[in-house]
Amino acid sequence: MKANTRFFNTRLYVEGLKRLRVLGIGLLVLVLIASVLVPTVHWILEADYDPNLNRAPYVLDQDESYVLCIPILVFSATTPIFFLVLFSYLFKRRESDFYHSIPYTRTCVYTSFVAAALTWIVGITVISA
């Protein structure tokens, strides 16, 4: 049996998406909460709202723009967990034997799984932005 030397496989890509489903949805919820809650709480605490003035209740100063970076920091800290979960099959004997016995090269498995992880990461970034 000749090994399949393709560079990318859609079935492995879909399997990678499925393996990251629970973690991806959990991270999406966490990033959405951080994207909405952190700036809102900061603006509420720092607001000096005057009902007599006809302006927005709070204007974000340039010195306080760090508040918008907090969701990015949460996202950056949790992204490596995607790759740990995705490649956790290397640490389990039964799963490792299965993935090494399939007729795809390791490069194909790697690129397909990395594409799945990057799809989740880009999707979460686009949705939370």
N, C-alpha and C positions, 0 to 999 in steps of 0.2 A: 504494500500500500504506500503510495507516494504521499509525502507530507504536503499539505497545502501551504504554499509560500506567499499567499496574499498578504498585503500590508495592513488591511483593515477588514473586519468581518462584522456585518450588521447584526447577526445573531448574538455574538459576544457583546456587542455594544448595547443591545436591548437587555441582555442579562446583567450587564453592569449597571444600567439604569434601574433595573428591578432590585439589585442588591443594595442600592443607595436610596431606595424609596423612603424608608422610615426615617433615616438620618436626614435626607433632603427636606422632607416635609417638616421635621422638627426644627431644622436650622432655618427654614423659611419663616416659620412662626416666630422664632427667636429674633431674627433679623428685622422682621416687620414690627415686632413689639419695640425693639431698640430704636428703630427708625422713627417711630411715632412717639413713643413714650418719653424718651430722654429729652429731645428738644422741647416737647410740650411742657413737661414738668419744669425744665429750666426757664422757659419763657414765662410760665405762670409765677414762679418764685421771684423772678427778676423784673416782672412787669411793673411799670409805674403808669398805670392807666388813669387818665383824667377824662371823665365823661364830658367835660365841657369842651375839650379839644376835638376837632374833627380830623383825627388821624388814626393810624393803626395803633393798637394797644402796645405794641412792642416792636422795636426795630433792632435787628441783630447787629451789634457792633462788630467791627473787624477783629477786635481782640477776643471776642466770644465765639468765633467761628469754630473753635475746637469742639463745641457741643455737637456739631454735625459729623465729626469724625468718630464719635463713639460707636455708631453702628458699623462703621468700616472696621474698627478695631475688633469688635465682636466677631465679625465675619472673617477677618484675617486670622484670628486665633483659632477658629473652629474648622477652617478649610483643610488643614492637614489631617484631620480626623476622617475626612472623606477617603483619602488615599490609604489610611490605615485600615479602614473597614473594607475597602475595595480589594486590597491585596492581602487581607487576613487569611486567605486560603493557603498562603505559603507557610503558615504556622500550624496548620492542621494536616495531619498525615493523609487522611482519607480524601480531603478536598485537593490537596497538593497532587496526589497520585492521579486524580481525575483530570485536573487541568494539564498535567504533563503528558497524559495519554491521549488527549484529543488531537486530531490531525492538523492542528494549526501551529505555526511557529510561535515562539515566545514573543517575538516582535509583534506579531499580529494580535496576540492576547493583550500585550502591554498597550499598544496604540488604541485598541478598541476600548479597553477599560479606562484609559486616561481620557479619551474622547467622551466617554459617559460621565466621568467625574467633572470634566470641564463644562459639559452641557448643564449639569446641575448647578455648578458655580455661576455660570453666566446667566442662567435662567433666574436664579435667586437674586442676583445683582440687578437684573433688568426689572424684575417685579418689585423689589424694594426701592428702586430709584424712583 
